[in-house]
Amino acid sequence: MQITTFFIDTETTGIQNDDEMLSIAIIDQDGNVLLDTYVTPTAKEEWPRAMQINGITPEFIFTGNFPTLEALTPVIAEILESNRVVMYGADFDSRFIADALTIANPVVEDCMTRFSEYMGIWDEKKGIWKRHKLTAAAEWVGYEWIHEPHGALADALATRAVWAFLDNQRKTVFI
């Protein structure tokens, strides 16, 4: 059985443990869109700070007929089952799809960590490789944005481009 790589990005109401998903996109290794939807949160009714970044308003979400994460979980799990999932900042995004990941049991890889290692700037204070925003990583690899950054689909496509760049670096042989 051949393993397929999927790229996922989410937009959320914030970065705290009680925040919720507002949108999700999943694309495959060829860039085909398998899922691109907004998500109706069940607890949060507003998210002013996140709205400034992702542009997703409560009015838009609550007047749309978007599924809840609970309804999407089996769909997400079916797409990802036993494959490889790449996210930029996997420790963050995976929190929002934890149930689907538990069901699907894919290999999860973090593009941000891999890019940070590639850049090779050590953060003495944190004791890890310096983290770089997706927009900076995409710019570094020469990615031309198809959609505006900070949308789930746009960011999933950019993550795919950064991952492909890093894969090509591994294949380069120096003599």
N, C-alpha and C positions, 0 to 999 in steps of 0.2 A: 504494500500500500504506500503510495506516494504522499509525503507530508506537504500540505499546502500552508503557505504563510499568509496570515491575515493581519491587516493593520487596522488598529482601532483608535479612535479618539472620542472623547466625550466633552461636553460643555456642561457646567454644573452651576448650582446656586452659590457656590463658594468652596472653601478649602477645609472647612471644619468637618468633624466626624458626623455631625447631624445634617450636613448639606446633602442635596439630592441632584440627580442627573436631570438635565434639561434637553440634551440632544446626544445622539450617538451616531457614528458612522463606522461601517466596517467595509473595507475593500480587500480584494485579494491581491496576490503578488503581481498580477497583470494590470492592476488598477481598476478592475471591474467593481462597481458599487454593488454590494450585497445587501446593505442596510444603511439607510440614511433617513433618520426620523427625529422629530422632536419628541420629548417625553414629558408627560404631565406629572409634576411632583405631587406627593400625597400629604405632605406636612408643611412645606414652605409655601408662603403666599407672596413673598416678595424677596428680592435679592439685589438691592441697589448697587453694591460694589461689583458683583459679578456682571450685572447688566452693563456697567460702564466698559467692561472688557469684551464680553461676548455679544452685546447688543440684543440679547433675548429678553423681551419684556414680559412681565406677568400678564398683561392684557393679551398679548399675542398667544401665549401658552394657554391661558384659561378660556379664550374664545375659540381656540382650535379644538379639533377632535383628535387629540394625540393619545397614544397608549400610555399606560403607566409602566414603570419598570417591571412590576410584577407580571404584567401581561407579556412583556418583551423577553423576559428571562428564558423561556423555553426556545424561543426563536433564536436568540443569541447563542444559546448552548448548542443547538442543532448545527448552526453554521460553524462553530469553533471545534466541534467534537474531535478530539485526538489529533489536532493539528498544532501549528505554531502560531502564537499571537505576539505581535510586536506593538508596543506602545511607547510613546515618548513621555517618560515619567510613569512607568508602569506601576510603581508603588502607589501613585495617586489614582490613576484611572481604574486600576483593578479593584479598588475598594467599592466602586459603584457597580461593578458587574461580578462581584464575588460569588454570588449564587450560581450564575451561569458558568463561571470558571470551574467551580466545584463539580458541577454536573458534567461539563465537557472534558475536563482534565487535559487541557492543552499545555504545551510547553510555552511559558510566558517569558519574553525577553524584553529588556528595556533599552530602547534606542538612545535615550539620553545618557545612560551610563556608558554605553559603548562609544558614543560620540565624545563624551568627556574624557574617556581613556585615550581616544585617538588624539585629542587636542593636547593632552599631557601636561596640563597646568594643575599642580598640586595645591589644594587648599589646606594650609597648615592648621588653621583654626578648626575646621570641621574634620580633618583627617581623611578626606576623600578627594577624588579628582573634581576640579571646579566644574560646577554645573553650568550649562549653557541653555538659553531659551531656544525653543524650536525655531523661532524666526531667525535667530542668529545662526543656528546650525544650517537651516535651509539656505540662507544667504551664503554661508561658507562653501556649500557644495554646489552653488550656482543654480539653485532651484528657482524657477519662475512661477510665482503663485498663479494658479488658475482661478481661485476664489480668494476672498479676503481672509487673512489669517484670523484665528480665534473662532472659526466655525468648525464643527466636528469633521465635515467632509474635507474642507481645505487642509486642516491639520493632519488628517489621516493620509492624504496625498503627499503632503510635505514629509511626513515621517517615512513613507515608502521611499521617497527620493533620497533622504539622508541614509536610510538603511542600504539602499542600492549602492550609494557612493562608498559606504564603509565596506560592503562586500567586495567591491572592485578593488579597494585598497588591499584587502587580504590576498587577492589573486595576483597582485603585482609582485614580480620577482626582481630583486635587485642583484646585479652581478658585480 
